[in-house]
Amino acid sequence: MKKILYTIKRHNLSFCFFMTSPPTPLQLERGVKKVKLKLFPFKIYILLVLLVSCEKPAYRDISPVEDNRIVVDGIITNEMKSHKIILSKINTVQNDSLKPVTGAVVQIKTSDTIFNLSESPVGSGVYLTDSTTIGLETKIYEIYINYNGNIISGSDILNNVLSIPIATWTTDPITGMSHFKFICNTYNNIESAMYILELDWSNVSGYTNLPYKENHVTLYYYSLQSADLGELLGPKLETVLFPIGTKVIEKKYSLSPAHAEFIRSILLETQWSGGLFDAPHSNVTTNLKGDAVGFFGASAVVSRDFIITP
């Protein structure tokens, strides 16, 4: 019996069958299913090819764009010491060395006091108050910078700071190396704070003759009044190891709401970037007016010293 080619359209697709008579609806449905089953491995193959296909790097010659804004990095605290403000130019080349802004007039003001800063050493872009300067809690501090007629200003309030929570750590019984388990809660609905821990194990046996960078480390932790998915589900961070006997100096800095938002915006672009839930990229916030970026902060500080024990 002679077979005839029948072409049937279903779901914008054409299906061809050789049959002796027109297909019934049941035969048509079975035939379509058989064709789809035969096509399924081919679809999987195409998908795998697309997933494992090679990526070719693209190189573009991007000329640096001149940016004359000044980077301001400094803080005044309730510690009696020389407080430091660093002024530099924006680097147009990644990992380029710091370009200091020298010869500027820098002042820190309150409603009743003016602190004049001097560049030390000259040409460094580092500006210092005298060693008797101390910030007072609840006061608003303003920075004033005049660099070749470019006026920059900004202000921050010096909030009080709560006591430091007790740090905990664990020690590997095989290697004898320790790492911190707890420094602070990353979310705190009462206050925002920054923790800076300076670790020194240069006096521990077996580590005394190492270069400075191999027996010292500085760690930063932040406790903010906000929670971000980029932080909770961000990239895994390095675990810093240190031996028993390490000396630790821990300082806790209060952060104003503006200062906390500045740090959060930096973390979103750096430490919290590259995870499953990246936030939309944007410029880092600032409290500075004029052609400047960065932040001028005011913080209260509490500190404590301790030694890593088994």
N, C-alpha and C positions, 0 to 999 in steps of 0.2 A: 504494500500500500504506500502510495506516494505521500511524503511529508511536506508540509507547507510552512514557510517562515512567517510567524506572527509577531508583530511589533506592538507592544502595549506600553503606554506612558503612565507612570505612577510617581507622584511626588516630584514632578519636574525631571524624572529620569525615564529613559527608554529601556525596556526589557524585551529581548528577542528570544523566541522559542520555536523549535522545529516540532510541529505536531501534525497529526493526521486530520484533526478537527479543531475548531476554535476552543480554547481552554475555558473550563467552567470557573466560576469565582473561587472555589476551593483549590483547584489546580493552579490558578493564578497566584493565590496567596502563598501556597507552598513553594512555587517556583521563585517568587520574589525573595522568600526567606532563604532559599538555597543560594541564590546569587549573592545576597548580603553576607551570608556565612563565608562564602568563598572569598569575598572582598575583604573580610575582617583582618586576616593576617597581613594583607598588603597594606592596610591602613596603619597597622601597628608598625610595620617596617618603615613606612614613610615617617611616622612620628619619631621613631628612634633615630633615624638619619638626621632629622631636624634638631633633635636634642643634643646629639653628640657631634654635630658639624663643627668644623674648626672656626675659631675666631681669629681674624687677622688684625693686628694692631694698626691703628691709623696715626700717623705722625703729622702734626700741624705746626707750622712755624708761627707761634704767637708772640708778637712783639710786645714787650712790657709797656704798660701805660703809666705815664708819670702821674703820681698822686702826691700832692703837697700837704696832705693832712698830717697832723702830728699825733703820735701815739703817746697817750698819757697813762702811766702805771704807777700808782702810789696810794698810800693809806696812812691815816693818822690814828693812833690808838691811845688808850688810857695808860700806856707805859711811859715812864720818864726816860726818854732817850732821844737820839737824833732820828727823826722820821724822814723817810726817803721818798722822793718823787723822781721817776725816770722818764725822760723825754727822748723820743727817737722818731725817725722818719719811717714811713711804711716801706717795707721791702717789696720791690717789684719782681724779684727773683726768689724762688723758693729756697729756703735754708741759707739765704745770704746772711752775712754778718750784720750785727746791729749798727745802724747809722745814727749816732747821737745828735741830738739837737742841743747845740751849745750856745752860750751867751744870752739865754732867755732870762727875763725877770719873773720870778716865781714867788708867790705869797700864799699863805693859808690864813684865812680870816674867820673871826667870829663876830658877833655883834659888838664886842668890846675889846677885841685883841687882834693884832696883826703879827704873824710870824713871817719874817723874811728868810728865804732859803738861799743858800749859796752853793754854787757848783763846785763839787769836790770829788776827784781832782778836776781841774779846769780842762775842758774839752771832752769830758766823759759823758755829759748828758745826765749825770746824777746830781740831784739837788737835795741838800740836807738842811734840816732845822738845827738849832743848837741842841746840846745834849740835855738841857733842862726842860724841853718842851713836853707837855703832857696834855692829852685830850680829856675832856670832862664829859661824863655821861649826860645824855638828853640834849646836849648842845648841837647846833647845826654848824658844820664847818664848810667853808667855801674855798675853792682854789681859784687863784687868779694867775694867768700866764700871759706875758707879752713877749712875743717873739717876732721881731722885725715888723711891728705894727699889727700882727695877727693876735687878736685878743681871744683868749679861751677862758671859760669859767665853768664851774660846776659845783654842786653842793651835795652833802650827805649828812644824815643825822647819826650821832653816836649813841646807839641803843645799848642798854645793859645786856649782860650775858649771864646765863644760868651756869651752874656747876658742871664739871666734866663727868660724863658717865664712866663707869669702871670698864676699862678695856679687858678683853679676854683673848687668849691665844691657845694654841695646841701645839704639841711637840711630837714629831715622828720618832718613835722609840728606836728605829733602825738607823736613821741618818743623824738624829740628834738636832735637826733643824726645826725651827718653829715658824709659824705664821699666824697672823691675827685672825680671830674668829669674829670679833665684834669690836667696833670702835664707836659707832653711832647708828641710829636709825636713819635711813635715807629719807624717810618722810617723817616730819614732825609738825603737828598742827599748832604748836605753841610758839616756836621760834625757828628761825633759819640761822645756820651757823656753819663755819668752816673750821676744820680740824687739820692742823699741820703737825706731823710727827717726824722728829729728827732722830734717826737710829744710828748708833755708833758702836761697832764691835771691834774697834782697832786695838783694844786692850785684852781681847779674848785670845787665849793660847791658840796658835796656829793661824791667826789672822793679823798679827801685829805688823808684819813686813809687807803687807799688800798695798797696792796703790790706794789712794783716798777713795776713789769711786767703787772699789771692791770691798770696803769695810764700812762704808757710810751710805745712807739712803734717806731721802726725804719723801714722806707719803702725805697725800692730800685726800681728805674725806669731806663730804658735804652732806648736810642735813637740811632739806628744804621743805617749805610748806606747800609743795606741789608734787604731784605724781605723774610720771610720763611713761608710756609704753616703751619708748626708746631706752629708758633706764631699766625697767623691769625685764624686758626681753631683748636687751642689747647684747653686743658681742661679749664674749667671755674675757675678763681682764686677767692680767698677769698676777700670779701669786708670788709675793715677795717673801723669800726665806731668810732667816737670820739665826745665829746660834744662841744657845743659852749664855747668859751673861751680858747680852746686848744692853747698852744704856739707851733709854728713850726719854726725850723731852717732848711732851705733848702740849700744844697750845690750842685753845678754842677761841675763835673770833666771832663776835656777833655780826650779823648781816642785816642791814636795812632791807625793806622790800625791794627797792631799786637795785641794791647790790646783789641780792639773791636772784633777781631776774637776769641781771648781767651774767652771773655765773651759770645759771640755767641755760641761757642762750649759747654760751661757749660749749657747755657739755653736749647740747643737742647737735652742735656742728663737729664735735670731736669724739669724746669718749662714748657717747650714746648713739653715734652714727654707724651705720653698717649692719644693723640688726634686722629683725623681721618687720619692725614697725618704725621706720624712720619718719621723723616729722618733716614737713616741708622746709627746705633750706631757706634761710633768710639771714640778713645782716645781724651781727651781734649788737645788743642794745648798749646804750651809753647814757651817762648823766651829764655829758659835756656839751656846752654850746660853743659854736665857732668851728673852724676847720680842724677838727680833732676826733679821734676815736679812743676807745679805752674807757677807764673808769677811775674816778677819785673817790675813795672810800673812807669811812670813819667807823672804827670798831672798838668795842671793849674786849679785853683779853683776860682769860684766866689760864693758868698753866700748872703742870705737875710733872715731876720726874719719877721714873721707876726703872727697875732692871728686870729683864726677862729671866724668869726662874722656871725650873722644871714643873 
